[in-house]
Amino acid sequence: MLNNLISSIKRWRKPATKGPRVIARNDHNISRRDISRAALTVMKRLQEAGYQAYIVGGGVRDLMLGGHPKDFDVATDATPEQAKELFRGARIVGRRFRILHARIGREVIEVTTFRGHHSEGEDHEARQSEHGMLLRDNVYGDLESDAMRRDFTVNALYYTTDGFAIHDYTGGVEDIEKRLIRMIGAPIIRYKEDPVRMLRAVRFAAKLDFAIEHNTEAPLQELSPLLRNIAPARLFDEILKLLMSGQGERTFKLLHRYHLWQHLFPDNATQIEKSPAALELAQSALRNTDQRIQADMRVTPAFLYAALLWPAVNEEQSKLVGKGIPPAPALAQAAQKITSSQLAHTAIPKRFSIPMREIWDLQHRLPQRGGSRAQRLMEHPRFRAAYDFLLLREGSGEIEAGLGQWWTDFQQADDEQRQQMVRKLQRNGGGNRRGRNSRGGRRRRPKAAE
């Protein structure tokens, strides 16, 4: 199917001319039926008010590739304040880039004003850091300048219902045909303006199965340390897009190839250089997440972060146990240290960090199955995630197989069979059943004979 689409794109090729390349309605495959009603409503309302309005970016790109985008962004010559007057309940968000969120029913459509060249703006409109990173960029321009300010050519395509044409200023259609991710402008300058563009280049390459154009690819490794200048909260949002969009394993391999990974997860990067098991655990967790997303199953960053940080936590716990600290407190201390280290690079909201640490804690408790412990553990709200994590640890070779199969059988058994499994475990000396006196309390001495 994709080959047929690429063949149809070839019909859109025209000799290079000055100005935009306009692809007429009959010469492209985009239909209004594939665009959300909310996005069409936003465009119509802007046009009726006398403004230009285009669907831009990934929505146009994915429609041309035969996909079904979930999100559509609209670009206009109306300022955020002018556009806000047209939509009840709309909000202007952002400081670095001011964007309007227009709510239409249950959908929120991002409406951006055409960008101008930041070098032409005043200090209150555009400002750069000493490293060249844009700190503020609210200089407005026209459609052509907006296209040149976009990051990649495949994201700089504009579709309008006013004539139903596609406008291409940067050669995006040709790059879709060539299956290339190409930076608009000088890559080094554009990456310094916003280092997150390096992550976006990798993400789009993985998502679309495109190659990264040579000049766009060349500076990635050299400029990768610039990611350290990005706020941890913003990088957390980018991590979700990179690793939880259904192509996490492929994205991970590209991030590792271009030395970007070590600036996102430095502790994990250190571990996978030392241990094949750590690399296999990371790839297995990402593969598992990809499969769940493709099957429309629930996923959570807590599980993924648990897998990526576990090798470092496990190593730190072993060091502490070697110093005489009991396993449970050692695990708690190791978890705190490695989590704090990661927070310096990417934020981890508490709604994810708490479940992550519970998954780790249950790895210590899952071997302890004596008495009623197995049944109580299975009722723990994080049991299923901890069980899945245990299977990944066994599959990676970190620990011997066996415990995971026991828990698999236990879940499938009825009450009588479960009791038999626990009794058999205790007869064989397994289950790590602890006596009352092993919980850390003081042993009661027998009374002296009178």
VOBA-888426 format. One record per residue (C-alpha): x, y, z; residue number from 0. Coordinates in steps of 0.2 Angstrom, whole numbers, plus 2048, in hexadecimal, padded with zeros to 3 digits. Example, Ala and Ser with C-alpha at 12.3 -4.5 7.8 and 13.67 -1.06 7.14 Angstrom:
<sites>
{{83E 7EA 827} 0}
{{844 7FB 824} 1}
</sites>
This chain:
<sites>
{{800 800 800} 0}
{{80E 80C 805} 1}
{{817 809 7F4} 2}
{{807 80E 7EB} 3}
{{806 81E 7F5} 4}
{{818 822 7F1} 5}
{{814 81F 7DF} 6}
{{806 82B 7E0} 7}
{{811 838 7E8} 8}
{{81C 838 7D9} 9}
{{80E 840 7CF} 10}
{{80F 84F 7DA} 11}
{{821 852 7D5} 12}
{{824 862 7CB} 13}
{{834 86B 7C5} 14}
{{83B 876 7D3} 15}
{{833 888 7D2} 16}
{{834 897 7DC} 17}
{{827 898 7EA} 18}
{{81C 88A 7F1} 19}
{{817 87A 7E8} 20}
{{804 879 7E8} 21}
{{7FD 868 7E6} 22}
{{7EB 86A 7E0} 23}
{{7DC 860 7E7} 24}
{{7DC 853 7D9} 25}
{{7EF 850 7DB} 26}
{{7F0 84A 7ED} 27}
{{7E8 83D 7F8} 28}
{{7E2 847 807} 29}
{{7CF 847 80A} 30}
{{7C5 851 816} 31}
{{7BD 841 81C} 32}
{{7CD 83C 824} 33}
{{7CF 84D 82E} 34}
{{7C7 84F 83F} 35}
{{7B7 859 83F} 36}
{{7BF 864 84D} 37}
{{7CE 869 842} 38}
{{7C2 86D 833} 39}
{{7B7 878 83F} 40}
{{7C6 881 845} 41}
{{7CC 885 833} 42}
{{7BB 88A 82D} 43}
{{7B8 896 83C} 44}
{{7C9 89E 839} 45}
{{7C6 8A0 826} 46}
{{7B4 8A7 829} 47}
{{7BD 8B4 834} 48}
{{7C8 8B9 825} 49}
{{7D8 8B0 82B} 50}
{{7E2 8A2 822} 51}
{{7E1 891 829} 52}
{{7EB 881 825} 53}
{{7ED 870 82C} 54}
{{800 86E 82E} 55}
{{80D 862 834} 56}
{{80B 84F 838} 57}
{{7F9 84F 834} 58}
{{7FC 853 822} 59}
{{80B 848 821} 60}
{{802 839 828} 61}
{{7F3 83C 81D} 62}
{{7FE 83C 80D} 63}
{{806 82B 813} 64}
{{7F5 824 815} 65}
{{7F4 824 828} 66}
{{7E6 82A 833} 67}
{{7ED 838 83F} 68}
{{7E5 83A 850} 69}
{{7EB 84C 852} 70}
{{7EA 85B 846} 71}
{{7F2 86C 848} 72}
{{7EC 87C 840} 73}
{{7F7 88A 83A} 74}
{{7F0 89C 837} 75}
{{7F5 8AE 834} 76}
{{7EA 8B3 843} 77}
{{7F3 8B7 853} 78}
{{7EF 8AC 862} 79}
{{7E5 8BB 869} 80}
{{7DB 8BD 859} 81}
{{7D8 8AA 858} 82}
{{7D3 8A9 86A} 83}
{{7C4 8B4 867} 84}
{{7BD 8A7 85B} 85}
{{7BC 898 867} 86}
{{7B3 898 877} 87}
{{7BE 891 885} 88}
{{7CE 891 87B} 89}
{{7DE 894 884} 90}
{{7EF 89B 87F} 91}
{{7FD 890 886} 92}
{{810 891 886} 93}
{{81D 89E 888} 94}
{{82A 899 87D} 95}
{{81E 896 86F} 96}
{{80C 89D 872} 97}
{{7FF 891 86B} 98}
{{7EC 891 86C} 99}
{{7E3 882 872} 100}
{{7D2 882 86A} 101}
{{7C5 876 871} 102}
{{7B8 86F 865} 103}
{{7AD 862 86E} 104}
{{7B9 856 876} 105}
{{7C8 85A 86A} 106}
{{7D5 867 86D} 107}
{{7DD 86E 85D} 108}
{{7EE 877 85E} 109}
{{7ED 888 855} 110}
{{7FE 890 851} 111}
{{801 8A1 849} 112}
{{80D 8A1 83A} 113}
{{81F 8A3 841} 114}
{{82B 8B0 83A} 115}
{{83E 8B0 83B} 116}
{{843 8B2 84D} 117}
{{852 8BD 849} 118}
{{845 8CA 844} 119}
{{83C 8CB 854} 120}
{{83F 8D6 863} 121}
{{846 8CF 874} 122}
{{835 8CD 87B} 123}
{{830 8C3 86C} 124}
{{83F 8B8 869} 125}
{{84E 8B4 873} 126}
{{85C 8A7 873} 127}
{{867 8A0 880} 128}
{{87A 8A0 87F} 129}
{{87A 88F 877} 130}
{{86E 895 869} 131}
{{85F 88D 870} 132}
{{84E 897 86D} 133}
{{847 89C 87E} 134}
{{839 8A7 877} 135}
{{833 8A7 865} 136}
{{823 8B0 862} 137}
{{827 8B9 852} 138}
{{819 8B8 846} 139}
{{81A 8B7 833} 140}
{{812 8B0 823} 141}
{{80F 89F 81C} 142}
{{820 89D 814} 143}
{{82A 8A3 823} 144}
{{820 897 82D} 145}
{{824 889 822} 146}
{{837 88D 823} 147}
{{836 88D 836} 148}
{{82F 87B 837} 149}
{{83B 86E 83C} 150}
{{83B 861 82E} 151}
{{835 862 81C} 152}
{{828 854 81E} 153}
{{820 85E 82C} 154}
{{81F 86E 822} 155}
{{810 86A 817} 156}
{{800 874 818} 157}
{{7EF 86E 813} 158}
{{7E0 87B 811} 159}
{{7CE 878 80E} 160}
{{7CE 889 804} 161}
{{7D2 880 7F4} 162}
{{7D6 86F 7FC} 163}
{{7E9 871 7F6} 164}
{{7F9 86C 7FF} 165}
{{806 87A 800} 166}
{{819 874 800} 167}
{{827 881 803} 168}
{{835 875 808} 169}
{{834 866 7FD} 170}
{{82B 85B 80A} 171}
{{821 852 7FD} 172}
{{831 84C 7F4} 173}
{{839 847 805} 174}
{{829 83C 809} 175}
{{82C 834 7F8} 176}
{{83F 831 7FD} 177}
{{83A 82C 80E} 178}
{{846 839 816} 179}
{{846 843 826} 180}
{{84E 853 821} 181}
{{851 863 82B} 182}
{{84B 873 824} 183}
{{85A 87F 825} 184}
{{86B 87C 82C} 185}
{{86A 86D 838} 186}
{{877 873 844} 187}
{{86F 884 846} 188}
{{85D 87C 848} 189}
{{863 86F 854} 190}
{{86B 87D 85F} 191}
{{85B 887 85E} 192}
{{852 878 866} 193}
{{85B 868 86A} 194}
{{84B 85E 86B} 195}
{{84B 85F 858} 196}
{{858 851 859} 197}
{{84C 846 862} 198}
{{83E 84A 856} 199}
{{849 845 847} 200}
{{84C 834 84F} 201}
{{839 832 854} 202}
{{833 836 843} 203}
{{840 82B 83B} 204}
{{83A 81D 846} 205}
{{828 820 844} 206}
{{827 822 831} 207}
{{835 815 82E} 208}
{{83E 823 825} 209}
{{851 826 823} 210}
{{859 836 82B} 211}
{{861 841 81D} 212}
{{874 842 81E} 213}
{{876 854 822} 214}
{{868 853 82F} 215}
{{870 843 837} 216}
{{882 849 837} 217}
{{882 855 846} 218}
{{877 849 852} 219}
{{885 841 85C} 220}
{{88F 851 85D} 221}
{{881 85C 863} 222}
{{879 84E 86E} 223}
{{87F 856 87E} 224}
{{874 865 87B} 225}
{{866 85B 881} 226}
{{86C 85E 893} 227}
{{866 870 891} 228}
{{854 86B 88F} 229}
{{848 86B 89E} 230}
{{845 85A 8A6} 231}
{{832 85C 8A5} 232}
{{833 860 892} 233}
{{83E 850 88F} 234}
{{832 845 899} 235}
{{825 84B 88C} 236}
{{830 847 87E} 237}
{{834 836 886} 238}
{{822 831 885} 239}
{{821 835 873} 240}
{{831 82C 86F} 241}
{{82E 81C 878} 242}
{{81C 81B 87A} 243}
{{815 81D 869} 244}
{{817 80B 862} 245}
{{828 80C 85B} 246}
{{832 80D 86C} 247}
{{83F 7FF 868} 248}
{{843 806 857} 249}
{{844 817 85E} 250}
{{850 811 86C} 251}
{{85C 80A 860} 252}
{{85D 81A 856} 253}
{{85F 824 866} 254}
{{86D 818 86B} 255}
{{875 819 85A} 256}
{{876 82C 85A} 257}
{{87C 82D 86C} 258}
{{86C 836 872} 259}
{{867 829 87E} 260}
{{875 82C 88A} 261}
{{86E 83D 88D} 262}
{{85D 837 891} 263}
{{860 828 89B} 264}
{{873 829 8A0} 265}
{{872 81B 8AE} 266}
{{869 80F 8A2} 267}
{{876 814 894} 268}
{{884 80F 8A0} 269}
{{87C 7FF 8A5} 270}
{{878 7F9 893} 271}
{{88B 7FC 88F} 272}
{{890 7F0 89D} 273}
{{882 7E3 89C} 274}
{{879 7DA 88E} 275}
{{86B 7D6 89A} 276}
{{868 7E9 89D} 277}
{{867 7EB 88A} 278}
{{85B 7DD 888} 279}
{{850 7E3 896} 280}
{{84F 7F4 88E} 281}
{{84B 7ED 87D} 282}
{{83E 7E0 884} 283}
{{835 7EE 88E} 284}
{{834 7F9 87E} 285}
{{82F 7EB 873} 286}
{{821 7E6 880} 287}
{{81B 7F8 881} 288}
{{81B 7F9 86E} 289}
{{810 7E9 86D} 290}
{{804 7EF 87A} 291}
{{802 7FF 871} 292}
{{7FF 7F7 860} 293}
{{7F2 7EB 869} 294}
{{7E9 7FB 870} 295}
{{7EE 7F5 882} 296}
{{7F1 800 891} 297}
{{804 806 893} 298}
{{80C 811 8A1} 299}
{{81C 81A 8A1} 300}
{{81F 813 8B3} 301}
{{822 801 8AC} 302}
{{82E 808 89F} 303}
{{838 813 8AB} 304}
{{838 804 8B7} 305}
{{841 7F9 8A9} 306}
{{84D 807 8A4} 307}
{{853 80B 8B5} 308}
{{852 7FA 8BD} 309}
{{864 7F4 8B8} 310}
{{86C 803 8C1} 311}
{{860 801 8D0} 312}
{{865 7EF 8D0} 313}
{{878 7F2 8D0} 314}
{{876 800 8DD} 315}
{{86C 7F4 8E8} 316}
{{87A 7E6 8E7} 317}
{{887 7F3 8EC} 318}
{{87D 7F8 8FB} 319}
{{879 7E6 900} 320}
{{88C 7E2 8FF} 321}
{{88F 7F0 90C} 322}
{{883 7E7 918} 323}
{{873 7F0 915} 324}
{{864 7E4 914} 325}
{{85C 7E1 903} 326}
{{84C 7EA 906} 327}
{{854 7FB 90C} 328}
{{861 7F9 8FF} 329}
{{854 7F8 8F2} 330}
{{84C 808 8F8} 331}
{{85C 812 8F9} 332}
{{861 80C 8E8} 333}
{{850 811 8E1} 334}
{{851 822 8E8} 335}
{{863 825 8E2} 336}
{{860 820 8D0} 337}
{{84F 828 8CF} 338}
{{857 839 8D5} 339}
{{865 837 8C8} 340}
{{858 834 8BA} 341}
{{84E 843 8C0} 342}
{{85D 84F 8BB} 343}
{{85A 849 8A9} 344}
{{847 846 8A7} 345}
{{839 849 8B3} 346}
{{82F 83B 8B9} 347}
{{81E 840 8C0} 348}
{{819 838 8D1} 349}
{{80A 82F 8C9} 350}
{{818 825 8BF} 351}
{{826 825 8CC} 352}
{{81C 81D 8DA} 353}
{{816 80E 8CF} 354}
{{827 80C 8C8} 355}
{{82F 80A 8DA} 356}
{{820 7FE 8DF} 357}
{{825 7F3 8D0} 358}
{{837 7F3 8D6} 359}
{{832 7EF 8E8} 360}
{{827 7E0 8E2} 361}
{{836 7D9 8D9} 362}
{{83D 7D6 8EB} 363}
{{82D 7CF 8F1} 364}
{{827 7C4 8E3} 365}
{{833 7B6 8E9} 366}
{{82B 7B6 8FA} 367}
{{81C 7AB 8F7} 368}
{{81A 7A1 907} 369}
{{80A 7A1 911} 370}
{{7FD 7AD 90B} 371}
{{80A 7B9 903} 372}
{{807 7B3 8F1} 373}
{{7F5 7B6 8F2} 374}
{{7F8 7C7 8FA} 375}
{{805 7CC 8ED} 376}
{{7F9 7C7 8DF} 377}
{{7ED 7D4 8E6} 378}
{{7F9 7E2 8E6} 379}
{{7F4 7EF 8D9} 380}
{{805 7EF 8D1} 381}
{{806 7DC 8D0} 382}
{{803 7DA 8BE} 383}
{{810 7E7 8B9} 384}
{{81C 7DF 8C5} 385}
{{819 7CE 8BE} 386}
{{81B 7D4 8AC} 387}
{{82B 7DC 8B1} 388}
{{831 7CC 8BA} 389}
{{82F 7C3 8A9} 390}
{{839 7D0 8A0} 391}
{{847 7CE 8AD} 392}
{{847 7BB 8AA} 393}
{{846 7BD 897} 394}
{{855 7C9 897} 395}
{{860 7BD 8A1} 396}
{{862 7C8 8B1} 397}
{{85A 7BA 8BC} 398}
{{857 7A7 8B9} 399}
{{846 7A2 8B2} 400}
{{83A 799 8BD} 401}
{{832 7A6 8C9} 402}
{{828 7AE 8BB} 403}
{{821 79D 8B5} 404}
{{81C 799 8C8} 405}
{{812 7AA 8C8} 406}
{{80B 7A6 8B7} 407}
{{804 795 8BD} 408}
{{7FE 79D 8CE} 409}
{{7F4 7AA 8C5} 410}
{{7EB 79C 8BA} 411}
{{7E8 790 8C9} 412}
{{7D8 78F 8D3} 413}
{{7D9 792 8E6} 414}
{{7DC 77F 8EB} 415}
{{7EA 77E 8DE} 416}
{{7F2 78E 8E4} 417}
{{7F2 787 8F6} 418}
{{7FB 777 8EF} 419}
{{808 782 8E6} 420}
{{80C 78B 8F6} 421}
{{80D 77C 901} 422}
{{818 773 8F4} 423}
{{823 782 8F4} 424}
{{825 782 907} 425}
{{828 76F 907} 426}
{{837 772 8FB} 427}
{{83D 780 905} 428}
{{839 78E 8F9} 429}
{{82E 79D 8FB} 430}
{{83A 7A7 906} 431}
{{82D 7A5 914} 432}
{{833 7B0 922} 433}
{{830 7AC 935} 434}
{{829 7B9 941} 435}
{{83B 7BC 948} 436}
{{842 7C1 937} 437}
{{839 7D1 935} 438}
{{846 7DB 93E} 439}
{{83E 7DC 94F} 440}
{{846 7D6 95F} 441}
{{846 7C4 963} 442}
{{83D 7C1 973} 443}
{{848 7B8 980} 444}
{{840 7A9 98A} 445}
{{83D 7AD 99C} 446}
{{84A 7A8 9A8} 447}
{{845 799 9B3} 448}
{{83F 79E 9C5} 449}
</sites>
